[in-house]
Amino acid sequence: MDIPVPKKTSFPLRHKWAVGLLACAVIIAALWASLLDKKTYLERHSLMIDTVKHGALSVTVDAFGTLVSAEQKIITATSPGVVIDIKHKPGDVVAPGTVIARLENADLELDYKRAQQQTAETQAELQQLDLRQQRELLVERSTINLLEGQLATLSFRFQAQKDLAEQGIISQLSFLETQAQLRSVTGQIDHAKTRLSQLQALHRSTLQVMQKRVALSQQELASLVSKVAMLLITAPNDGVIERMSLELGARIAMGDHIATLGDQAGLIAQLQVSQSQAGSVQVGQPVDVFVGDAVLNGEVLRIDPVVSQHSVKVEVSLPEYEHLDLRPKQSITASIVIDTIENTHYIRTPVMELSTLSVDMYKVLETGQTELVEVQLGQRSERYVEVKSGLQAGQSVVISDLDALAKARQVVVIE
């Protein structure tokens, strides 16, 4: 008898696709589960870990700069010349009268010698004029004295002849001749005195003109003496030479810059603050100035209104610093305290990008395990950032850049 053969049952095509999708889902779920269970092990020394602190947080703006003199003296050339000697260079400490450099000017020295000769000549002319006037006055006075002697003789004769003429002893003609001579000598004396007075006035006028010539010559000589003396460039006061651009053989014109002299006893900090942070800086804010291992507590004095090379210049006063060896142009760093938040939590500013106030960070547990927590941040500075929530005082947190692991929700174990 015939045995019936069962017919093959074939699944529809859509059933096959369903089975395939189910298998893929199972595989993906298994892989995802394996990824979630996979742990990333990191060495502690390769991470930056900070402990959450509680207290007052100073919000600061960090800056860099240099120390500059609070008072500066610009030394300029008061006489033109050629640099023939340089005694001091930038950085040298000088006292008043210290010779910094020496110039040479052959034309100026020649003018000085000519002025000396001219002054000597005018002084000699003045002396000659004075002697000549004295001699002329002596001649006039001698003439007057001679006439006065004649007048006295004629007066005696006139008195004697007057009585004799009245008595008829001498002729009337002789008496009249004596009288005429008396009047003539009297007139000559009056003219001589008038001439003497006019001569004295002329002498005074001529002498004044000559004295003015001598004074002018002396002034010119004094000016040249001063200019020659100024070929020696000296320090006007105590200080340190901050800048000097002299070179041997260089020709210096009047008014050219010679050196900048700074007051070493009065220094201020000149900081460069980023223009994006300069708006938070105000006059009077406290500043911590770091000079080597020393920290000086200063105060913002002035904020430059002009932006230069993407930064703003800020000047900071400094306290007493006699115990420190500070010099102009010394490099410094500083932190300007723009705000102080009392009774808050804070950590060192993480190195990751903080584009939002909420960030996922790895809290370090005592076992070495980590817990990914959401941390709300507040105000920040370049050194510290305020923690609003997510962490407590005393807890440790990784501040290294683990942003890629945090986004993948990766488990991190610190060895």
Secondary structure, DSSP 8 states (H G I E B T S, - for coil): ------------HHHHHHHHHHHHHHHHHHHHHHHHH-EEEE-GGGS-EEE-EEEEEEEEEEEEEEEEESSEEEEE-SS-EEEEEE---TT-EE-TT-EEEEEE-HHHHHHHHHHHHHHHHHHHHHHHHHHHHHHHHHHHHHHHHHHHHHHHHHHHHHHHHHHHHHHTSS-HHHHHHHHHHHHHHHHHHHHHHHHHHHHHHHHHHHHHHHHHHHHHHHHHHHHHHHHHHTTEEE-SSSEEEEEE---TT-EE-TT-EEEEEE-TTSEEEEEEEETTTGGG--TT-EEEEEETTEEEEEEEEEEEEEEETTEEEEEEE----TTS---TT-EEEEEEEEEEEEEEEEEE--SS---SSEEEEEEE-TTSBEEEEEEEEEEE-SSEEEEEES--TT-EEE-S--HHHHHTT-EEEE-
